[in-house]
């Protein structure tokens, strides 16, 4: 197995992630504590600060091997790291590029993978219209979402690059890991925009239904409280 970049392939330490998918362009802080992950991170710090991040298929597995993580992940660069007194490492990473794991090997204390960076094809004339539609839908989604900071989210999607826009929106959607992994695995930008338009439209309808149900429940509770108060007054 090659020990450094050869042509379009790269050999990088593997760091499996629990319950999170890292997209290109995404900054993410997390704490690394598992022995193999600490060793992979330390190797990356010694050799270019780059590593391969991929989500585990089952977050309950404490020491996954490469077959137990998704084959498509993200090449990331370590922006900051701080070793804590208990041996854990707090790290800030930035996703750089999608990549697919081709093969793996076990080093002394961590797994290493040969990955192929994935480059999307040129976009067609329809991408501009799809980008505008997705941006409008995401603005609606943010306004309906109680747990997303409105101004910060809208500022985050003011991007000229359709691929980066799609990945930023994908990273901030409140959907499960499998749905985010599906988005990560769509390399073609137009196809990713199409999928996001579908997903965001569905999430907007879910939020509208939730708000309607909450409104009805609140109204019923207020009516019940009013009736209780009137009954008490009559007594």
C-alpha positions in Angstrom: 0.0 0.0 0.0 1.3 3.5 -0.9 2.3 5.6 2.1 1.8 9.0 0.4 -0.3 10.6 -2.3 0.1 8.8 -5.6 -1.7 10.5 -8.5 -5.3 11.0 -7.6 -5.2 8.6 -4.6 -4.3 9.5 -1.1 -3.4 7.4 1.9 -4.9 8.8 5.1 -5.6 7.9 8.7 -9.2 6.8 9.2 -11.3 8.4 11.9 -14.8 6.9 12.3 -17.5 9.3 13.5 -20.6 8.5 15.6 -23.9 10.0 14.7 -22.4 12.8 12.5 -21.7 13.3 8.8 -19.1 15.9 7.8 -19.7 17.7 4.5 -17.0 19.5 2.5 -16.8 23.1 3.7 -18.2 22.3 7.1 -16.3 23.2 10.3 -17.0 20.8 13.2 -15.6 20.6 16.7 -15.6 17.3 18.6 -13.8 15.3 21.2 -11.7 12.3 20.3 -11.2 9.7 23.0 -11.2 6.2 21.5 -7.6 4.8 21.4 -7.6 4.1 17.6 -9.2 7.5 16.9 -6.6 9.3 19.1 -3.8 7.4 17.3 -5.2 8.3 13.9 -5.5 11.9 14.8 -1.9 12.0 16.1 -0.7 10.4 12.9 -2.6 13.0 10.9 -1.0 15.8 13.0 2.5 14.4 12.1 1.8 14.1 8.4 0.0 17.0 6.8 -3.0 17.4 9.2 -5.3 15.5 6.8 -7.4 12.5 7.6 -10.5 10.6 6.3 -13.7 11.1 8.2 -16.5 8.6 7.7 -19.7 7.9 9.7 -20.1 4.6 11.4 -23.0 2.4 10.2 -23.8 1.5 13.8 -22.9 4.1 16.5 -23.0 1.5 19.2 -19.8 -0.2 18.0 -17.0 1.1 20.1 -14.0 0.0 18.0 -15.2 -0.2 14.4 -13.1 -1.6 11.6 -13.2 0.0 8.1 -16.0 -2.4 6.9 -18.2 -1.0 9.7 -18.0 2.6 8.4 -19.5 4.1 5.2 -17.1 3.8 2.3 -17.9 7.4 1.2 -16.7 10.1 3.5 -14.8 13.4 3.6 -11.2 14.3 3.5 -10.7 16.9 6.2 -8.0 19.1 7.5 -7.3 19.6 11.2 -7.7 23.3 12.0 -7.0 23.1 15.8 -6.3 20.4 18.4 -5.9 20.5 22.1 -4.9 17.5 24.2 -6.8 17.4 27.5 -5.5 16.1 30.9 -7.5 12.9 30.6 -5.9 12.0 27.3 -8.8 13.0 25.0 -8.2 15.4 22.2 -10.5 18.3 21.4 -10.3 19.0 17.7 -11.7 21.4 15.1 -11.8 20.0 11.6 -12.9 21.4 8.2 -14.2 19.2 5.5 -12.3 19.6 2.2 -13.6 17.1 -0.4 -15.7 14.0 -0.8 -13.7 10.8 -1.2 -14.3 7.0 -1.5 -12.3 4.5 0.5 -10.7 2.0 -1.9 -8.7 -0.2 0.5 -7.6 -0.2 4.0 -4.8 -1.6 6.2 -4.3 -1.8 10.0 -1.3 0.0 11.3 0.0 -0.6 14.9 -2.8 1.3 16.6 -5.1 2.7 13.9 -6.6 2.1 10.5 -5.3 3.7 7.3 -7.2 3.9 4.1 -6.4 4.6 0.4 -9.1 7.1 -0.8 -10.0 8.4 -4.2 -11.1 12.1 -4.1 -14.4 12.6 -6.0 -14.7 15.5 -8.4 -18.2 16.4 -9.6 -18.9 16.9 -13.3 -19.5 20.3 -14.8 -22.9 21.7 -14.1 -25.5 22.4 -16.8 -27.7 25.5 -17.5 -30.4 24.4 -15.1 -28.3 24.6 -12.0 -28.9 28.4 -11.5 -32.7 27.9 -11.4 -32.4 25.0 -9.0 -30.0 26.9 -6.7 -32.4 29.8 -6.4 -35.3 27.5 -5.7 -33.4 25.6 -3.0 -32.3 28.9 -1.4 -35.9 30.1 -1.2 -37.1 26.8 0.2 -34.3 26.8 2.8 -35.3 30.3 3.9 -38.8 29.0 4.6 -37.4 26.0 6.4 -35.2 28.3 8.7 -38.2 30.6 9.5 -40.3 27.6 10.5 -37.5 25.9 12.6 -37.4 27.0 16.2 -33.9 25.5 16.8 -32.0 27.3 13.9 -30.7 30.9 14.3 -32.5 32.7 11.5 -29.9 35.4 10.6 -26.9 33.1 10.9 -28.4 30.4 8.8 -29.5 32.8 6.0 -26.0 34.3 6.0 -24.5 30.8 5.8 -26.2 30.0 2.5 -25.2 33.2 0.6 -22.7 31.2 -1.5 -22.0 31.5 -5.2 -20.8 27.9 -5.5 -23.9 25.6 -6.0 -22.0 22.6 -4.6 -21.0 24.4 -1.5 -24.5 25.9 -1.1 -25.9 22.4 -1.3 -23.5 21.0 1.3 -24.1 23.9 3.7 -27.8 23.3 3.6 -27.4 19.5 3.9 -25.2 20.0 6.9 -27.8 22.1 8.7 -30.9 20.1 8.0 -32.5 18.4 11.0 -32.6 15.0 9.5 -31.2 11.6 10.6 -27.7 10.3 9.8 -28.9 8.0 7.0 -30.5 10.9 5.2 -27.3 13.1 5.5 -25.2 10.2 4.3 -27.4 9.9 1.3 -26.8 13.5 0.5 -23.1 13.1 1.0 -23.0 10.2 -1.5 -24.6 12.3 -4.3 -21.5 13.6 -6.1 -23.2 15.2 -9.0 -24.2 18.8 -8.0 -27.4 19.0 -10.0 -28.6 15.7 -8.6 -27.7 16.9 -5.1 -29.7 20.1 -5.6 -32.7 18.0 -6.9 -32.5 15.7 -3.8 -32.3 18.7 -1.4 -35.3 20.4 -3.0 -37.2 17.2 -2.4 -36.0 16.8 1.2 -36.4 20.4 2.2 -39.9 20.5 0.7 -40.9 17.5 2.8 -39.3 18.9 5.9 -41.2 22.2 5.5 -44.5 20.2 5.3 -43.6 18.3 8.4 -42.9 21.6 10.3 -46.1 23.1 9.1 -48.1 20.0 10.3 -46.3 20.1 13.6 -47.0 23.8 14.1 -50.7 23.2 13.2 -51.0 20.3 15.7 -49.2 22.4 18.4 -51.6 25.3 17.8 -54.6 23.0 18.1 -53.3 21.4 21.3 -52.6 24.8 22.8 -56.1 26.0 21.9 -57.7 22.9 23.5 -55.6 23.4 26.6 -56.6 27.0 26.9 -60.3 26.1 26.4 -60.0 23.4 29.1 -58.4 25.8 31.5 -61.1 28.4 30.8 -63.8 25.9 31.5 -62.1 24.7 34.7 -61.8 28.3 35.9 -65.5 29.0 35.1 -66.6 25.8 36.9 -64.6 26.8 40.0 -66.2 30.2 39.9 -69.6 28.7 39.8 -68.9 26.5 42.8 
